[in-house]
């Protein structure tokens, strides 16, 4: 990691963009270090590089391969013990505000405005002697099965995350995606038992994605749902794959999927409108997507490998702004959704010094 520490430090000093990232269950770390401070945007999704897109679709940024120095090295395994942190919980005002928001979402579902909505909150933590690359290294060590990244652009800011959710992987015309929903904290039990609410939420997500993909794919294969752990959090996951039609563009497929029901809701447009009207803060790049776009960094061919920007935070001066959300259905309980959001924020706090 030394080479990334030195290079990233120099980029920040020069106010030049960069991204370093590690894919799930892979040993190597990749870095793109842009050689100018231009804010490049994706126009037609034929560009090559690392894409960083917002939740609302207003910004789809890219660090281009042809404007960057690219470094790809194997990571040396770090066995440093990272203890659980006893962090102060958000105050009662934050709790009441979030539970009120969830209750409003449940009422909208009961009024048949939509079936599901994903509601989120923002939590701010004060940092002491924060080091960006050290925090990235901690996330890599803590959550090896996730997509871990550190993104900096002087015209955007610093973002850091470890997301368990794939948006889309495409190589030639073969694609892979997932449906991910349901959340519970790991209790050490061998068997993970899911309540009806979580199972129903997962089925919503799966059905939506499969239905949308019928417009662009000639065949779609769906696995049975199974439990998967990201850090200390369990989720329900379904693998979805297939072959895209020759007439389908990468841009069209991404626009069909993003934002997914796992970060927005069902139906998408109505739940998204509710989020934008009621969350009372701007998600910006939280629940957007990021990753390799038409990358030639792949070993055998050009491919795109995109992830949903979950379990993430924005670093501003000496503070970290953490983002966490919960899927709300008719069976949701506001207090339980608050507890879920606390568990999710704890996964990010383990990488911080505060």
C-alpha positions in Angstrom: 0.0 0.0 0.0 3.0 2.3 0.3 3.0 3.2 -3.4 -0.7 4.3 -3.1 0.0 6.2 0.1 2.8 8.2 -1.6 0.9 8.7 -4.9 -2.4 9.7 -3.3 -0.7 12.1 -0.9 1.0 13.8 -3.8 -2.2 14.0 -5.8 -4.0 15.7 -2.9 -1.1 18.1 -2.4 -1.3 19.0 -6.2 -5.2 19.1 -6.1 -5.3 16.4 -8.7 -8.1 13.7 -9.0 -7.5 10.0 -8.2 -9.3 6.8 -7.3 -7.9 3.7 -5.7 -10.1 0.6 -5.4 -10.2 -3.1 -4.7 -12.8 -5.5 -6.1 -14.6 -8.1 -4.0 -12.4 -11.0 -3.0 -9.5 -9.9 -5.1 -6.0 -9.3 -3.9 -4.9 -6.5 -6.2 -5.5 -2.8 -5.7 -5.9 -0.5 -8.7 -5.3 3.2 -8.9 -6.1 5.8 -11.5 -4.2 9.1 -10.9 -5.5 11.8 -13.2 -2.8 14.1 -14.7 -5.0 17.3 -14.7 -7.9 18.7 -12.7 -10.5 18.7 -15.4 -14.0 17.5 -14.3 -14.8 14.9 -17.0 -18.4 13.7 -17.5 -19.8 10.7 -19.3 -21.6 11.6 -22.5 -22.6 8.4 -24.2 -21.1 5.6 -22.0 -18.5 4.6 -24.6 -15.8 6.4 -22.4 -13.1 4.3 -20.6 -12.2 4.9 -17.0 -13.6 5.0 -13.5 -17.2 6.3 -13.3 -18.7 8.1 -10.3 -22.4 8.9 -10.6 -24.9 10.6 -8.4 -28.2 9.1 -7.1 -30.4 11.6 -8.9 -28.7 11.2 -12.3 -27.5 14.9 -12.4 -23.8 14.0 -12.4 -22.0 11.1 -14.1 -18.3 11.8 -13.7 -15.4 9.8 -14.9 -11.6 9.6 -14.3 -10.5 8.7 -17.9 -8.0 6.0 -18.5 -6.3 8.1 -21.2 -5.8 11.1 -18.9 -4.4 9.1 -16.0 -1.4 7.2 -14.7 -2.6 3.7 -13.8 -1.1 1.6 -11.0 -2.1 -2.0 -10.4 -0.3 -3.9 -7.5 -1.0 -6.9 -5.3 -1.9 -6.0 -1.8 0.1 -7.4 1.1 -2.2 -8.9 3.7 -2.5 -6.8 6.8 -3.4 -8.7 10.0 -3.6 -5.6 12.3 -6.4 -6.0 14.9 -9.1 -3.4 14.4 -11.3 -3.2 17.5 -15.0 -2.4 17.6 -15.5 1.3 18.5 -17.7 2.6 21.3 -19.1 5.5 19.3 -21.6 8.0 20.7 -25.1 7.3 19.3 -26.8 10.1 17.4 -29.0 12.3 19.6 -32.7 11.8 20.2 -33.6 14.6 17.7 -31.9 12.6 14.9 -33.7 9.4 16.0 -37.1 11.1 16.2 -36.6 12.7 12.8 -35.7 9.4 11.1 -38.5 7.5 12.8 -41.0 10.2 11.7 -39.7 9.9 8.1 -40.1 6.1 8.2 -43.6 6.5 9.6 -44.5 8.9 6.8 -43.2 6.3 4.3 -45.3 3.6 5.8 -48.3 5.8 5.6 -47.7 6.5 1.9 -47.4 2.7 1.3 -50.7 2.2 3.1 -52.2 4.9 0.9 -51.1 2.8 -2.2 -48.6 5.5 -3.4 -45.9 2.8 -3.8 -45.0 -0.7 -2.5 -41.6 0.1 -1.1 -39.3 3.1 -0.4 -35.7 3.3 0.8 -35.3 6.1 3.3 -31.9 7.3 4.5 -30.2 9.7 6.9 -26.8 11.4 7.2 -24.7 11.3 10.3 -21.6 13.5 11.0 -18.6 12.3 13.0 -15.7 14.5 14.1 -12.3 13.1 13.0 -8.9 13.2 14.8 -5.6 12.8 12.9 -7.5 11.3 9.9 -5.5 9.7 7.2 -7.3 8.8 4.0 -5.2 6.0 2.7 -5.0 4.4 6.2 -8.8 4.4 6.4 -8.9 2.8 2.9 -6.5 0.1 4.1 -8.7 -0.6 7.2 -11.8 -0.9 5.0 -9.9 -3.4 2.7 -8.9 -5.4 5.7 -12.3 -5.3 7.4 -14.6 -6.0 4.4 -12.6 -8.1 1.8 -15.8 -9.3 0.1 -17.0 -5.8 -0.8 -15.9 -3.2 -3.4 -13.7 -0.8 -1.5 -12.8 2.6 -2.9 -11.3 6.0 -2.2 -12.2 8.8 -4.6 -10.9 12.3 -4.7 -11.6 15.2 -7.0 -10.9 18.8 -6.0 -14.2 19.9 -7.6 -16.2 17.1 -6.0 -14.5 16.2 -2.7 -13.4 13.0 -1.0 -15.5 9.8 -0.8 -14.7 6.5 0.8 -16.7 3.3 1.0 -17.0 -0.5 1.1 -20.2 -1.5 -0.8 -21.6 -5.1 -1.0 -23.9 -4.4 -3.9 -23.1 -5.0 -7.6 -25.1 -2.8 -10.0 -24.0 -4.4 -13.3 -21.1 -6.4 -14.8 -20.9 -6.6 -18.6 -18.3 -8.4 -20.7 -19.1 -8.6 -24.4 -22.8 -9.2 -24.3 -22.9 -11.3 -21.1 -24.1 -9.6 -18.0 -24.3 -10.2 -14.3 -26.2 -8.3 -11.6 -27.8 -9.0 -8.2 -30.8 -8.3 -6.1 -29.8 -7.4 -2.5 -32.2 -6.6 0.3 -32.9 -7.4 3.9 -30.6 -6.5 6.8 -29.8 -8.0 10.1 -26.8 -7.9 12.4 -24.6 -11.0 12.8 -25.3 -12.6 16.1 -22.9 -15.5 15.6 -25.7 -18.0 14.9 -25.0 -20.7 12.3 -28.5 -20.3 10.8 -29.8 -17.0 9.6 -33.6 -16.6 9.9 -35.4 -14.0 7.9 -38.7 -12.4 8.8 -41.5 -12.1 6.2 -40.8 -8.4 5.8 -37.2 -8.9 4.7 -38.1 -11.9 2.4 -40.9 -9.8 0.8 -38.6 -6.8 0.3 -36.0 -9.1 -1.4 -38.6 -10.5 -3.7 -39.7 -7.0 -4.7 -36.2 -6.2 -5.8 -35.7 -9.4 -7.7 -39.0 -9.2 -9.5 -38.3 -5.6 -10.5 -34.9 -6.2 -11.9 -35.9 -9.4 -13.8 -38.9 -7.6 -15.3 -36.8 -4.6 -16.5 -34.1 -6.8 -18.0 -36.6 -8.5 -20.3 -36.5 -5.3 -22.4 -32.8 -5.6 -23.1 -31.9 -9.3 -22.7 -32.7 -12.4 -24.7 -32.3 -14.7 -21.6 -32.3 -14.1 -17.9 -31.1 -16.7 -15.3 -32.1 -16.2 -11.7 -30.7 -18.0 -8.7 -32.5 -18.9 -5.5 -32.1 -16.3 -2.7 -29.4 -16.9 -0.2 -27.8 -15.2 2.8 -24.5 -13.3 2.5 -22.5 -11.4 5.1 -20.8 -8.0 4.6 -18.8 -7.3 7.7 -21.1 -7.8 10.6 -24.3 -7.4 8.5 -26.3 -10.1 6.8 -28.3 -9.6 3.6 -30.4 -11.7 1.3 -28.9 -12.0 -2.2 -30.1 -13.3 -5.5 -27.7 -13.7 -8.5 -29.1 -12.6 -11.9 -27.3 -13.2 -15.2 -27.9 -13.5 -18.9 -27.2 -12.3 -22.4 -28.0 -8.8 -23.7 -29.7 -8.2 -27.0 -27.4 -7.0 -29.8 -29.5 -3.8 -29.9 -29.0 -3.0 -26.2 -26.5 -0.4 -25.3 -24.7 -0.2 -22.0 -26.3 3.2 -21.3 -29.8 1.8 -21.7 -29.1 -1.1 -19.3 -27.7 1.2 -16.7 -30.6 3.6 -16.9 -33.0 0.7 -16.6 -31.4 -0.5 -13.4 -30.3 2.7 -11.6 -31.5 3.5 -9.1 -32.5 0.0 -8.1 -35.3 -0.8 -5.7 -32.6 -1.7 -3.1 -31.7 2.0 -2.8 -34.9 3.8 -4.1 -38.1 1.8 -4.0 -41.0 0.5 -6.1 -42.3 1.9 -8.4 -39.1 3.7 -9.1 -40.4 7.1 -10.2 -42.9 7.5 -7.4 -40.6 6.3 -4.6 -37.8 8.5 -5.9 -40.0 11.6 -5.9 -41.0 10.8 -2.3 -37.3 10.5 -1.3 -36.4 13.8 -3.0 -39.3 15.6 -1.3 -39.0 14.2 2.2 -35.5 13.2 3.2 -34.5 16.9 3.7 -30.9 16.5 2.6 -29.1 15.9 -0.7 -27.8 12.3 -1.1 -25.4 13.5 -3.9 -23.3 10.4 -4.6 -24.7 8.1 -1.9 -26.7 5.4 -3.6 -25.3 6.5 -7.0 -23.0 4.0 -8.7 -19.3 3.7 -9.4 -16.7 1.5 -10.9 -15.0 0.5 -14.2 -16.6 1.7 -17.3 -15.5 0.0 -20.6 -12.2 -0.7 -18.8 -9.2 -2.1 -20.5 -7.7 -3.0 -17.1 -9.5 -6.3 -17.3 -7.2 -9.2 -18.0 -8.9 -10.7 -21.0 -11.2 -8.2 -22.5 -12.9 -4.8 -22.2 -15.6 -4.8 -19.6 -17.7 -2.7 -17.2 -17.9 -3.5 -13.5 -20.2 -1.2 -11.6 -21.3 -1.1 -8.0 -24.0 0.8 -6.0 -22.4 3.4 -3.6 -23.5 2.0 -0.2 -21.7 1.9 3.1 -20.0 5.1 2.2 -18.9 8.5 3.6 -17.8 11.9 2.4 -14.8 13.5 4.1 -15.0 17.2 4.6 -12.2 19.0 6.5 -12.1 17.2 9.9 -15.5 15.5 9.6 -16.9 12.4 8.1 -20.5 12.5 6.8 -21.8 8.9 6.9 -24.9 7.8 4.9 -27.2 4.9 5.7 -30.6 3.8 4.5 -33.3 1.2 5.1 -35.9 -0.4 2.9 -39.4 0.5 4.1 -42.5 -1.7 3.4 -45.9 -2.0 4.9 -44.5 -4.3 7.6 -41.8 -1.9 8.7 -41.5 -0.6 12.3 -39.8 2.8 12.6 -37.8 1.8 15.7 -36.4 -1.3 14.0 -35.4 0.7 10.9 -33.6 3.2 13.2 -31.7 0.2 14.8 -30.8 -1.0 11.3 -29.4 2.3 10.3 -27.2 2.3 13.5 -25.8 -1.1 12.6 -24.9 0.1 9.2 -23.2 3.2 10.4 -21.1 1.1 12.8 -19.6 -0.8 9.9 -18.1 2.5 8.5 -17.0 3.8 11.9 -14.6 0.9 12.5 -12.3 2.4 9.8 -12.2 5.9 11.4 -10.3 7.6 14.2 -12.5 10.0 16.1 
